[in-house]
Amino acid sequence: MGRVSGRSCIVTGAARGIGRAIGEALINEGADVCFADINGEQAQAVCEANRERATEAGAGVTWAKVDVTDRDQVRAMIDKTVETFGKLDVKFNNAGVNKPMNFLDVTEDNWNFIMGVNGLGCLIGMQEAARQMIAQGTGGKIINTASIASRQGFDNVAPYCASKWAVVSLTQSGARDLARHNITVTGFAPGVVATEMWEQVDRDLLDIGAAERPGQAMEEFSSEILRGRVATPSDITGTTTFLASPESDYMTGQVVMIDGGMTLV
Ligand SMILES: NC(=O)c1ccc[n+]([C@@H]2O[C@H](COP(=O)([O-])OP(=O)(O)OC[C@H]3O[C@@H](n4cnc5c(N)ncnc54)[C@H](O)[C@@H]3O)[C@@H](O)[C@H]2O)c1
């Protein structure tokens, strides 16, 4: 019996990186998982790559193409998951984007793009998951991906930081509002995780003149990690599976830092 056996879970931003690892770790512990992403082709490929693992673990897999900023698409993703697994127990709002710009150069488009996916996408994901859980009468768990950028404002990524602070406040507001429906809302806050997002951020920081050579930004950014190295997605999944499991039932409104000791807040 796995730690999340029989739980029906959706993970957004699951075509790669942290989201994919969250989904795969849930499968290993017996959960049914919908891998959802704006890149539908890649989400489907990840789903198929996990089919055998799921069968061995007694779990199910499916996938959905979704833009988390589009409410109709979010509803369709939830409907597909419920049709496939019979219910929704756990919803990870993990999809996220970044596009570094110097503070004085930040445009309305840059702000709206990042706040749209990271902020509004999280709100819509929470609302629609909660509506499904309320209709089922089962309660459930909503788990949001925050960041060290939810705790400190960093230079060259101001809208990203604002959007990740928004994730913390949505987690707190949602926890208060949804408690009466037996829905808990928690979050986790990674530090520097070696994924394609960081590779792109590194390139973007070079492009805007905030770094002089590839890899410099990541090196400088992570020089104060007490654990002495950047994270891999597998460093994150012990906590995410815990948050999806009954072991975390008494937690709500909290965001857990998983940053190797980079920000002590
Ligand atoms: N990598 C890090 O160092 C780090 C640190 C802290 C927090 N995070 C957060 O973790 C989450 C995952 O990050 P990652 O490093 O795996 O990033 P990633 O870029 O590797 O993966 C993000 C995934 O989200 C998908 N996505 C983007 N916009 C979407 C949309 N509108 N709708 C649906 N899917 C969309 C992308 O297609 C991609 O597959 C993000 O919320 C990110 O902000 C990452």
The ligand as an ORCA input file, in Angstrom:
! r2SCAN-3c Opt
* xyz 0 1
  N      13.412     25.584    -11.221
  C      13.494     26.322    -10.116
  O      14.592     26.673     -9.650
  C      12.239     26.746     -9.382
  C      12.392     27.347     -8.121
  C      11.266     27.740     -7.418
  C      10.011     27.534     -7.958
  N       9.883     26.969     -9.193
  C       8.536     26.802     -9.700
  O       8.303     25.428     -9.912
  C       7.354     25.265    -10.953
  C       7.922     24.313    -12.002
  O       9.148     24.857    -12.448
  P      10.178     24.062    -13.365
  O      11.527     24.506    -12.969
  O       9.832     22.642    -13.409
  O       9.840     24.790    -14.762
  P       9.846     24.240    -16.273
  O       9.882     25.472    -17.125
  O      10.884     23.216    -16.459
  O       8.409     23.549    -16.392
  C       7.241     24.332    -16.335
  C       6.144     23.627    -17.112
  O       4.980     24.471    -17.047
  C       4.365     24.476    -18.329
  N       3.552     25.688    -18.500
  C       3.991     26.949    -18.719
  N       2.943     27.772    -18.875
  C       1.824     27.023    -18.746
  C       0.435     27.310    -18.813
  N      -0.018     28.549    -19.068
  N      -0.441     26.303    -18.620
  C       0.001     25.033    -18.393
  N       1.311     24.697    -18.330
  C       2.212     25.688    -18.508
  C       5.524     24.417    -19.310
  O       5.118     23.962    -20.592
  C       6.486     23.446    -18.610
  O       6.273     22.118    -18.993
  C       7.047     26.662    -11.474
  O       5.890     27.165    -10.838
  C       8.260     27.461    -11.027
  O       7.971     28.823    -10.915
  C      10.969     26.567     -9.903
*
